[in-house]
Amino acid sequence: MPIQHFAPPPNLKAPPLSFATRVGDLLFVSGIPGFDAKGALPDGFEAQFANVVVNIRRVLDEAGATFRDLAKVNVLLTRASDVAAMNALYAGAFGPPPYPARTTCVVQALPDPKMLIEIEAVASLAR
């Protein structure tokens, strides 16, 4: 079964990776940080979260999926103080219930010191 690759947006300087890969009925979305369309990383957590959601939506749209197709989400935060805000924002972006299975980790650092959040996901494309 061939693997289908989804490239990062052309104006985003990304490391060597695909934004997502599709294998059969599964879509694996790479960890996506909060960069905006121009590749800039805003200072605030809410703005970074919003950018992550936009970028995940773009990848899902390109693959013919929606947030309702997400089966598993992994959230990486660099500040424990952002967990409550993340839960509130997540409920709005990934809802309504039922939500995908989720793991949330507070990590010491992400690749860019300004990154406050990164989200990766797995979606089912079975119809």
Beta strands, then each sheet from edge to edge (+ up, - down):
strand 1: 3-6
strand 2: 20-23
strand 3: 26-33
strand 4: 70-77
strand 5: 101-106
strand 6: 117-124
sheet 1: 1+ 2- 3+ 6- 4+ 5+
end
